[in-house]
Every structure is written in structure tokens, then in C-alpha cells.
Amino acid sequence: MEMGKTKEFLKKRFKNPYVLDVGTGLGGLVNEFLEIFPEGNFVGIESDETVFEHYKKHGEEPAIEIKIMDAEKMDFEDNSFDIVILSNTFHHIKNKGKIFDEIKRVLKNDGVFILGEMRSDDLSQKQKNHRDLHHLSAEIDMHNGIYHENTYTEEEIVDFVSEFFDVLLTDYLDYESDVSDYTDMVNRLRDILDKKIDNLDIGIDEKKVLSNKADEILENILENGKDIPTMVILTMKK
Ligand SMILES: C[S@@+](CC[C@H](N)C(=O)[O-])C[C@H]1O[C@@H](n2cnc3c(N)ncnc32)[C@H](O)[C@@H]1O
């Protein structure tokens, strides 16, 4: 599953599109679009002002121009973009309706909105292990005041977007890891999770509950490994 249908569709429809990546973070899915449209005009928006520090820490340069901007109130004219992308950000946003209205506003009438989102259902055991770890991170983020929900089922995602857009195409993207021994990874994750849980401003009993969850998930990863859950890629029009 390589999102081939989506790439074919976009190549036929656009030549050098003006593309907006909402919640661009450290890139992710937008790189697939840079491959299809090397001459396209890309801009990403991100609300977290520390994003540039993250790039520095990873020793990377952003692949596209990044503007610090809140997706709930975008500083772009109506009908500006050929393609708007929202990738793995759906479960990071509280006011989804507001952001979907904004995306609709800045998207050209003949433009397309692409939502890429890891689904929470119909997963292999390795993918479930990644999902469970991700959900634990979301719980820790919420304790730290960072908005981060659990991921959604494919049906829940489609139901939500259908209130705003018409789905033209459904596609999938899978990343399979080639790790054969997860011991090092699990040890690293254990250190990170222990520190994060320890630093939370919650009671000892709550910390214990989180630690037990972490132990269970890490045991499962050690036993069966982990893979990023299948990403649902919806291509939509307004
Ligand atoms: C998990 S990251 C996804 C990054 C990237 N799009 C990808 O595919 O990997 C979600 C990003 O959305 C950003 N974000 C959340 N709410 C936002 C908002 N209201 N406006 C702009 N960015 C936002 C977060 O700061 C975070 O960097």
C-alpha cells in the first residue's frame, strides 16, 4: 500500500500546485507530495514556535518554508491553495470544526484537501503495539497541557470529514519496520517513559497506573515488535 492511487490522481489534476501543509511539524507526509511535485510551491504552518529548535536538534533543515501560524485563524486569502494537507494532526486538534472551516476557506474551489491520519482499527499486532504506545504518549501529553487525543477508527474519521467535504478517493499508506530485535528500542523507550511519567505533576497512584501501562506495552513490543499503524489517506473536494 503506497498511496499510488492518490499520487496518480494528483499528477493528472495538477502541474505545479500551490500546497499548504497544516500542522507541518517535522514534515512527515508532506515529503510524499514533494516527490510528486518537485516544482510545486509549498508552505507549511505550525503553531509550536519551538519547531525550529526540533529541526536543529535532529540536525535537519525543513524541506519546505514554515510559518508560525494557528490553523484556527490562517493568515491566507480565501481560495488560495490547490492542495491542503493535514497529516497525523487530526487527533492533535481540539477545535476540529474551526480548522476544517478554515481549510475550506483557503482551498480553491477546484482544489483538493488531503487528510492523512493513522487509524486505530483494523491493525496488525505490531501496529496495535505502536498505537497503544502512542495513546500512552497522548495521555502523558494531556497531563502536560498538550492537546493530544487517542487516534480514531477509519469510520470515525470519514464520518467527521464528510460533514465538511466530499470524499473523492480513499487510499492507504503503510510503513513496515525492518527491526529484528527490539531490545535496544524498548530500553530507550523505557528510559524516556520513566522520565516523562516521573516528571508529571500527578499523584503517586496515577503515576503507578501509567507505569504499569508502559510496562505492559513495552513487553508486547519486545515480544511482537511495532509498526506504524496504517495511514488512511482521504482526497476530498469542497
Ligand atoms: C504529530 S504532528 C504531525 C506532523 C506532520 N504533519 C506529520 O505528518 O508527521 C502534529 C502537529 O500539528 C501541530 N498543530 C497542532 N495544532 C495546531 C494548530 N492549531 N495550528 C497549527 N499547527 C498545529 C502540532 O504542533 C504538531 O507539530
The ligand as an SDF file (V2000), in Angstrom:
LIG
                    3D

 27 29  0  0  0  0  0  0  0  0999 V2000
    2.0070   14.8640   15.0220 C   0  0  0  0  0  0  0  0  0  0  0  0
    2.4290   16.3720   14.3420 S   0  0  0  0  0  0  0  0  0  0  0  0
    2.2600   15.9910   12.6260 C   0  0  0  0  0  0  0  0  0  0  0  0
    3.4260   16.4890   11.8320 C   0  0  0  0  0  0  0  0  0  0  0  0
    3.4100   16.1890   10.3550 C   0  0  0  0  0  0  0  0  0  0  0  0
    2.2970   16.8120    9.6910 N   0  0  0  0  0  0  0  0  0  0  0  0
    3.4660   14.7000   10.0560 C   0  0  0  0  0  0  0  0  0  0  0  0
    2.7720   14.2320    9.1400 O   0  0  0  0  0  0  0  0  0  0  0  0
    4.2470   13.9880   10.6790 O   0  0  0  0  0  0  0  0  0  0  0  0
    1.0730   17.4810   14.6170 C   0  0  0  0  0  0  0  0  0  0  0  0
    1.4990   18.9240   14.5110 C   0  0  0  0  0  0  0  0  0  0  0  0
    0.3540   19.7760   14.4610 O   0  0  0  0  0  0  0  0  0  0  0  0
    0.6770   20.9770   15.1350 C   0  0  0  0  0  0  0  0  0  0  0  0
   -0.5560   21.6890   15.4790 N   0  0  0  0  0  0  0  0  0  0  0  0
   -1.4750   21.3390   16.4040 C   0  0  0  0  0  0  0  0  0  0  0  0
   -2.4580   22.2550   16.4530 N   0  0  0  0  0  0  0  0  0  0  0  0
   -2.1720   23.2180   15.5370 C   0  0  0  0  0  0  0  0  0  0  0  0
   -2.8020   24.4270   15.1450 C   0  0  0  0  0  0  0  0  0  0  0  0
   -3.9510   24.8310   15.6900 N   0  0  0  0  0  0  0  0  0  0  0  0
   -2.2140   25.1680   14.1780 N   0  0  0  0  0  0  0  0  0  0  0  0
   -1.0460   24.7780   13.6000 C   0  0  0  0  0  0  0  0  0  0  0  0
   -0.3980   23.6360   13.9540 N   0  0  0  0  0  0  0  0  0  0  0  0
   -0.9430   22.8620   14.9040 C   0  0  0  0  0  0  0  0  0  0  0  0
    1.4570   20.4770   16.3400 C   0  0  0  0  0  0  0  0  0  0  0  0
    2.2260   21.4900   16.9510 O   0  0  0  0  0  0  0  0  0  0  0  0
    2.3160   19.3750   15.7070 C   0  0  0  0  0  0  0  0  0  0  0  0
    3.5630   19.8390   15.2650 O   0  0  0  0  0  0  0  0  0  0  0  0
  1  2  1  0
  2  3  1  0
  2 10  1  0
  3  4  1  0
  4  5  1  0
  5  6  1  0
  5  7  1  0
  7  8  2  0
  7  9  1  0
 10 11  1  0
 11 12  1  0
 11 26  1  0
 12 13  1  0
 13 14  1  0
 13 24  1  0
 14 15  1  0
 14 23  1  0
 15 16  2  0
 16 17  1  0
 17 18  1  0
 17 23  2  0
 18 19  1  0
 18 20  2  0
 20 21  1  0
 21 22  2  0
 22 23  1  0
 24 25  1  0
 24 26  1  0
 26 27  1  0
M  CHG  2   2   1   9  -1
M  END
$$$$
